Structures are given as C-alpha cells and as structure tokens.
C-alpha cells in the first residue's frame, strides 16, 4: 500500500529533513508515516482520525527495531497529546 503524498520536512527539529509519507484513508482519517533515521521504515506514525488537521495519536518506534513500542494519545480531545503509553 503506497502513499498519496511524500514530503521531506524537519519533523524532529534537529535540522535534518525526515521523509513523511501521507496516506488519506476512505474513512476520512489521515496517517503520517515518518522515517526519522533514513532506513526506509517509519519510526513514527501520527494519525488524524477525523481529518480535522489535529493529530489524535502517535505511535513511536523508540528503539529502531521496526515495531512501534510507545504511543502518545490525545485522551481529552483538546488537540494536545497528553497521555504516553509504553509497551512492556
């Protein structure tokens, strides 16, 4: 499954442009797949569930093994990621 758009932008703020693949889903949600370490595998997946331009949750691969092991969630619905969960 490919991306609708691919961009290069500095997501992490470190001065290096990461690759961001954007997928627009039929249900109106939008996924942003971010490759932070240039290995061709997303290290971060940000999801806007209702397509309103506000990220609702982010999955993170903290150790670079290709598997998401942490999640940040906007649990209150105020547009701010306020809950962090780590996979045990």
C-alpha positions in Angstrom: 0.0 0.0 0.0 1.6 3.3 -1.1 1.3 6.9 0.0 -0.9 9.6 -1.5 1.9 12.1 -0.9 5.6 12.0 0.2 7.3 15.1 1.7 10.7 15.9 3.1 10.5 18.1 6.2 12.2 18.6 9.6 9.7 16.9 11.9 12.1 16.4 14.8 13.5 20.0 14.8 17.1 18.7 14.5 17.9 20.5 11.2 17.6 17.2 9.2 14.6 16.7 6.8 12.8 13.4 7.5 10.7 11.6 4.9 7.0 11.8 5.6 4.5 9.6 3.7 0.9 10.7 3.8 -2.0 8.3 3.5 -5.6 9.6 3.2 -8.0 6.8 4.1 -11.6 6.3 2.9 -12.9 6.8 6.4 -11.6 10.4 6.4 -8.6 9.7 8.6 -5.1 10.7 7.6 -1.9 8.9 8.6 1.6 10.5 8.6 4.4 7.9 8.4 7.7 9.5 9.4 11.1 7.9 8.7 13.4 9.6 11.2 16.6 7.6 10.7 16.5 7.2 6.9 16.3 3.4 6.9 13.1 3.3 4.8 10.9 2.2 7.7 8.6 4.6 9.6 9.7 5.4 13.2 6.6 7.5 13.9 3.0 7.2 12.7 0.8 10.2 13.5 -2.9 9.7 13.0 -5.6 12.3 12.5 -8.7 10.1 12.9 -11.3 12.5 11.7 -9.3 14.6 9.1 -9.7 17.8 11.0 -6.0 18.6 10.9 -5.4 17.8 14.5 -3.3 14.7 15.4 -5.2 12.3 17.7 -2.4 9.8 18.4 1.2 9.0 17.6 2.9 5.6 17.5 6.6 5.6 18.1 9.4 3.1 17.4 11.8 4.2 20.2 14.5 1.5 19.6 14.6 1.4 15.8 13.6 -2.3 15.5 10.7 -1.5 13.1 8.0 -2.1 15.7 6.0 0.6 17.4 6.6 0.4 21.1 5.1 3.6 22.5 2.0 5.7 21.9 1.0 9.3 22.7 -2.7 10.0 22.7 -5.0 13.0 23.0 -7.1 11.4 25.6 -9.1 14.6 26.5 -9.9 15.6 22.9 -8.4 19.1 23.3 -5.8 18.8 20.5 -2.9 18.1 22.8 -1.2 14.7 23.1 -1.4 14.2 26.9 -1.1 10.5 27.6 2.0 8.4 26.9 1.9 4.6 27.0 4.9 2.3 26.6 4.7 -1.3 25.5 6.0 -3.6 28.2 
